Amino acid sequence: RIYRGRLEVWNPASPPDGVTTDGLFGTHPSRLRNRRLADAFYRAGLMQQWGTGTLRIVHACEASGMPIPELEYKMGSMVVTLRRASSK
């Protein structure tokens, strides 16, 4: 969903058992839900290793001057909100 000043990406999923949405910003377990898809992404160079995606997103946002993403679990979906960098 595209809004003025933010982008929301919805994915029908839940965080790994025992991990909160805030916990995804630190070291956390990664449990594959589709091993073949993960392997294809890895071989294509689109994935470095399991369990690092959220941290890579945070670093990319910080490097481009954007706020860190907001992660929520609602209505059976993970929602990532990316906000526009503030203009200076």
C-alpha positions, 0 to 999 in steps of 0.5 A, spaced: 500 500 500 502 506 497 500 512 502 503 519 502 510 519 505 510 511 507 509 504 503 506 498 507 508 491 505 503 486 507 505 479 507 501 473 510 506 470 515 507 471 523 514 472 526 518 465 528 515 462 535 518 466 541 520 472 537 516 479 537 516 484 532 521 488 536 526 481 536 526 481 529 531 487 529 536 483 533 539 476 533 534 471 532 532 464 530 530 464 522 526 458 520 525 457 513 518 456 511 519 454 504 526 451 503 526 451 495 524 458 495 530 460 500 535 456 496 533 459 489 534 466 492 540 464 495 543 461 489 541 468 485 545 472 490 538 475 493 539 472 500 546 472 504 544 468 509 538 466 513 536 471 519 539 477 517 534 480 512 531 485 517 537 487 520 540 489 512 533 493 511 535 497 517 542 498 515 539 500 508 534 505 511 539 508 516 544 509 510 539 512 506 537 517 511 530 514 512 527 512 519 528 505 521 522 500 518 516 499 523 514 492 523 507 489 526 503 483 526 496 484 525 490 481 522 494 474 520 500 478 516 507 481 518 506 489 516 513 493 514 512 500 514 517 504 510 517 512 511 520 517 507 526 520 509 525 527 512 527 533 508 532 538 511 
